[in-house]
Amino acid sequence: MVRQLARKRGVGITTAIRQAVGEALEGEGKQASLWDRTADLRARYASGGQEISTDKAFFDSLSDED
Protein backbone atom coordinates (compact mmCIF):
# COMPACT_ATOMS: atom_id res chain seq x y z
CA MET A 1 0.00 0.00 0.00
CA VAL A 2 2.82 2.39 0.81
CA ARG A 3 4.48 1.77 -2.53
CA GLN A 4 1.18 2.39 -4.30
CA LEU A 5 0.66 5.66 -2.41
CA ALA A 6 4.21 6.76 -3.17
CA ARG A 7 3.70 6.09 -6.89
CA LYS A 8 0.38 7.99 -6.91
CA ARG A 9 1.93 10.99 -5.21
CA GLY A 10 5.18 10.81 -7.12
CA VAL A 11 7.31 10.72 -3.97
CA GLY A 12 9.63 8.28 -2.25
CA ILE A 13 8.42 5.64 0.20
CA THR A 14 9.76 7.49 3.26
CA THR A 15 8.05 10.72 2.20
CA ALA A 16 4.80 8.88 1.53
CA ILE A 17 4.91 7.36 5.02
CA ARG A 18 5.64 10.75 6.64
CA GLN A 19 2.79 12.39 4.72
CA ALA A 20 0.31 9.62 5.55
CA VAL A 21 1.18 9.65 9.26
CA GLY A 22 1.00 13.44 9.33
CA GLU A 23 -2.46 13.39 7.73
CA ALA A 24 -3.64 10.73 10.17
CA LEU A 25 -2.44 12.76 13.15
CA GLU A 26 -4.16 15.90 11.84
CA GLY A 27 -7.39 13.94 11.47
CA GLU A 28 -7.16 12.71 15.05
CA GLY A 29 -6.94 16.25 16.34
CA LYS A 30 -10.04 17.39 14.44
CA GLN A 31 -12.42 14.93 16.07
CA ALA A 32 -14.06 16.19 19.24
CA SER A 33 -13.35 14.20 22.37
CA LEU A 34 -15.89 11.73 23.71
CA TRP A 35 -16.41 14.05 26.67
CA ASP A 36 -17.38 16.91 24.32
CA ARG A 37 -19.53 14.70 22.07
CA THR A 38 -21.57 13.51 25.06
CA ALA A 39 -22.05 16.92 26.71
CA ASP A 40 -25.74 17.07 25.77
CA LEU A 41 -26.30 13.56 27.09
CA ARG A 42 -24.63 14.39 30.40
CA ALA A 43 -26.64 17.60 30.71
CA ARG A 44 -29.93 15.75 30.14
CA TYR A 45 -29.00 13.04 32.60
CA ALA A 46 -27.95 15.54 35.26
CA SER A 47 -31.21 17.49 34.93
CA GLY A 48 -33.24 14.31 35.41
CA GLY A 49 -35.95 15.73 33.17
CA GLN A 50 -35.79 13.73 29.96
CA GLU A 51 -35.49 10.07 29.16
CA ILE A 52 -32.29 9.28 27.31
CA SER A 53 -32.74 7.56 23.96
CA THR A 54 -30.02 5.01 23.23
CA ASP A 55 -31.08 3.98 19.76
CA LYS A 56 -28.87 3.42 16.72
CA ALA A 57 -28.84 7.14 15.87
CA PHE A 58 -27.47 7.92 19.34
CA PHE A 59 -24.58 5.47 19.03
CA ASP A 60 -23.87 6.53 15.45
CA SER A 61 -23.59 10.15 16.62
CA LEU A 62 -20.89 9.11 19.10
CA SER A 63 -18.77 7.62 16.35
CA ASP A 64 -19.69 10.26 13.72
CA GLU A 65 -21.38 7.67 11.48
CA ASP A 66 -24.59 8.26 9.57
C-alpha positions as CSV (number, residue, x, y, z in Angstrom):
1,M,0.0,0.0,0.0
2,V,2.8,2.4,0.8
3,R,4.5,1.8,-2.5
4,Q,1.2,2.4,-4.3
5,L,0.7,5.7,-2.4
6,A,4.2,6.8,-3.2
7,R,3.7,6.1,-6.9
8,K,0.4,8.0,-6.9
9,R,1.9,11.0,-5.2
10,G,5.2,10.8,-7.1
11,V,7.3,10.7,-4.0
12,G,9.6,8.3,-2.3
13,I,8.4,5.6,0.2
14,T,9.8,7.5,3.3
15,T,8.1,10.7,2.2
16,A,4.8,8.9,1.5
17,I,4.9,7.4,5.0
18,R,5.6,10.8,6.6
19,Q,2.8,12.4,4.7
20,A,0.3,9.6,5.6
21,V,1.2,9.6,9.3
22,G,1.0,13.4,9.3
23,E,-2.5,13.4,7.7
24,A,-3.6,10.7,10.2
25,L,-2.4,12.8,13.2
26,E,-4.2,15.9,11.8
27,G,-7.4,13.9,11.5
28,E,-7.2,12.7,15.0
29,G,-6.9,16.3,16.3
30,K,-10.0,17.4,14.4
31,Q,-12.4,14.9,16.1
32,A,-14.1,16.2,19.2
33,S,-13.4,14.2,22.4
34,L,-15.9,11.7,23.7
35,W,-16.4,14.1,26.7
36,D,-17.4,16.9,24.3
37,R,-19.5,14.7,22.1
38,T,-21.6,13.5,25.1
39,A,-22.0,16.9,26.7
40,D,-25.7,17.1,25.8
41,L,-26.3,13.6,27.1
42,R,-24.6,14.4,30.4
43,A,-26.6,17.6,30.7
44,R,-29.9,15.8,30.1
45,Y,-29.0,13.0,32.6
46,A,-27.9,15.5,35.3
47,S,-31.2,17.5,34.9
48,G,-33.2,14.3,35.4
49,G,-35.9,15.7,33.2
50,Q,-35.8,13.7,30.0
51,E,-35.5,10.1,29.2
52,I,-32.3,9.3,27.3
53,S,-32.7,7.6,24.0
54,T,-30.0,5.0,23.2
55,D,-31.1,4.0,19.8
56,K,-28.9,3.4,16.7
57,A,-28.8,7.1,15.9
58,F,-27.5,7.9,19.3
59,F,-24.6,5.5,19.0
60,D,-23.9,6.5,15.5
61,S,-23.6,10.1,16.6
62,L,-20.9,9.1,19.1
63,S,-18.8,7.6,16.3
64,D,-19.7,10.3,13.7
65,E,-21.4,7.7,11.5
66,D,-24.6,8.3,9.6
